[in-house]
């Protein structure tokens, strides 16, 4: 009789014990799943190779001189010095961006008015660095619309820069990246100010 009572009590307590074990297993499994997701998310952020960025943050022209095709010269001409500030950013979490010697140019209707070499450099992960670039700008030869634009008092120019380099992530992944910047701007020949920069 006593054995029967013991078996009845054991039968009453056993399901509760099993439920607790199942609950603990579920908690452990859920915690492991969350940790695994966190590891995968962090790994994806680190190993994902994003393209660096270059922006034109400011531009000014100094030493501006020009003529509008008068009797003293057969062609209209324009001369100035562009002083620009570039912001180069490496958005990657776990990798450096090293770029080679690059070039920035100033163009008028697709014709180069001047360029300048930008020396190579390396940006660490999540680093943004500024570069000042000074370019001597001058017209060359006969340009069809230059006279009319000078007479209008507004000259539309384009600045173009191209950077070629490699993003190296944890010394494991090497990804080749090419970034370009194209910005148009209007130079007011009366006030000598730059207006309407669009990139």
N, C-alpha and C positions, 0 to 999 in steps of 0.2 A: 504493500500500500504506500509506503514511504517512497519507493522508487517511482511509483506512478505520479505522486505529487511533484517529485523533483523534475520528472520529464515535462510535466505541465508548466512548471515555472521556467524551465529552460526554453520551452517553446515560446513563452511570452516574451522573454528577454532577447532571444536570438535575432528576430527581425529588426529590433532597434539598433543592435550592434551592426548589422549589415547595412542599414540605412546610413549610419554614421560613417562607415567605411566608404560607401558609395559617394557620400557628400565630400569627404576628404579627397578622394580620387578626382572628383570633378573640379574641386578647387585647385588641386595641384596641376591638373591638365590645363585648366584655364590660365593659371599663372604662367605655365611653361609656354602656352600659345602666345600670351601677351609679350613675354620676354623675347620669343622668337621673332614676332612681328617688329618689335623695337629694334632688334639686331639687324633685321633685313632693311628696315627703313633707314637706319644710320648708315649701313653699308651702301645703300642706293644713293644716299646724299654724298657720301665720300667718293665713290667710284664713278658717279655720273660726271662725265666731262662736258662742261658747259663752255660756250664760246665767250672769250673775253670781249670787252666792249671798249670803244674809243669814242669820245665826245668832244666837240668843240665848245668850250665854255666861254670864250671871249675872243674878240678879234678887233684890232684897231689898225688904221693906216697912218703912217707918218711920212714926212718928206714927199708929199704929193706934188707932182708937176705934170703938165699936159699941154698939148696944143691941139687945135681943131682943124688941121689941114689948111693953114693960112699960107701966105705967099713965101714965108721963110722956110717951109718944109713941105715936100710933096705928099707926105702921109701924116695922118693924125697919129699922135703918140701919147703914151701914158707911162709914167714912172712913179713908183712909190715903194714903201717898205711895209709889208704886212707883219704885224706882231700878234701872234695867236697863242692861246693857251689850250692845250689838249689834256683831257682827263682819260687815263687808260686804267681799266679795272679788270681784275681777275676774280670772277665770282666763284671759283671752285674752292671746295672746302679742304681737300687733301692734296692739292697739286700746285706746283709752280708753273708760271707761264713765261717762257723765254722766247723773245722775238729777236729776229735778225735786224741788221741795218735796214731801215725802211725809208720811205720818201713821202713828202707832202708837197703837193703842187697847187698852183693857182692857175685857173683857166678862165679864158674869156671865149664864149661860144665854141668850146671844144679845143681852143688853141692855148697851148701852155704859155703863160706869162712869166713863169719862174718856178723853181722847186728848191727843196732843201732836204738833205739827208738827215734822218733821225737815227742816232746811234743805237745799237742794240742794248737790250736791258732785260732784267728778270724781275717779275713780280711774284711775290710769295702768295700763298693761298689767302683769299679774301682781301687782297691789298689793292688800293687805288693810288695811283701816282700821277702827278701832273708833269707835263713837259711844255716848256716855252719854246716856240718855234718862230724864228724870224726869217722871212723870205723877201729877197729883192725882186720886185715885180716890175716888168717893163714890156711894152708891146714890141713886136718884131714885124717889119714889113707892112704891106698894105692890108688892112682889115676893112671889109665892106661896110659894117655898121658902126665902127668905132667913132667916126666923126659925128654921126647923128646922136649917139648915146652921150658923147661928151657935151654936145650942144644942149642936150636935154638936162644936163646937170646930174644925171644918175647913171652909174655904171654897174651893170650886173656881173658879178664874178662868182666863180665856184672854187671852193677849196676841196681837195681830194687827198686822202691819205690811205695807205695800205700797209698793214702789218702782217708778216708771215712768221709763224713760230710754232712752238710745241708746248702742249700742256703735259706735264709729267706728274702722274698720280702715284704717290707712295713708292716711287722708283720702280713701279711695276708696269703701269700703262702709259704709253707715249702716244698722244693724239695730236696729229697735225691740224693747226687752225689758221685760217686766214680771215682777218677782219678788215673791213673797209669803212671809210667815212666819206660821205659826200654832202657838202653843205653849200647852199647858195646864199648869196648876200648882196645887198645893194649898197654901193658906196656913194654917198651924197657928196658931190664935188664942191658944193657951196659951203656946207658946214664941216666937211671932212669927217663925217661920222658914218659908221656902219649901221645899216637899218635892215630889218626883215630877215634875220638869219634863220634859215630853215634847213634842217638836217634830216 
